[in-house]
Amino acid sequence: MILLILSLLSLFVNQGYVYAGDIKGKVLIQGGKGVKDAVVYIDEVPGGKFSPPGEPAVMDQRNLRFIPHVLPILVGTTVYFLNNDNVLHNVFSPDVCPGELDLGTWFKGDVKKYTFTKPCIVTILCNVHPEMEAYIVVLKTPYFAVTDRGGNFTIKDIPPGEYTLKVWHEKLKGKDIKVKVPEKGSVYINLILSR
């Protein structure tokens, strides 16, 4: 009987934290309009060690655009860069942070990959098409979300505690606030950014 209880308990613990809450809210610009493509994240979790996901993240190139425009990932994640256009693309970053990131030129249907090993914000460009631009936000925890068109976000299954919640956006000033995550349920937050 004790063995059965311990087995069931380990099943719950191995799926994540036994108690976990969510952060839900909106990112707005002064005036009340929702902000799309803002990354909302918990920067640090004391004692938290997180393994990158087994599956790669994906950034596509379609109609001379990077999709998604903003891609948050956990440190150590490999990103597959697809080319679904009928033209050549050449993905690179001018940023020092990720290290040497120049994937060369490739055709439709080919895939290039890169593993991001340091937390940072990486500008992704195409050497062939200067109008193409995207961002990969490399984070230390898996607790993040990207806002939708209305500025809405949800970060799920966060261990209870007090954290610093941060917001990054490519054109607006970031914001940091303290937040207390409950053992169960959600905390609701509206964040107002400025230019």
Secondary structure, DSSP 8 states (H G I E B T S, - for coil): -HHHHHHHHHHHHHTS-SS-EEEEEEEEETTS-B-TT-EEEE---TT------SS-EEEEEETTEEESSEEEEETT-EEEEE--SSS-EEEE---STT-S-EEEEE-TT-EEEEE--S-EEEEEEESS-TT-EEEEEEESSS-EEE--TTSEEEEEEE-SEEEEEEEE-SSS--EEEEEEE-SSSEEEEEEEE--
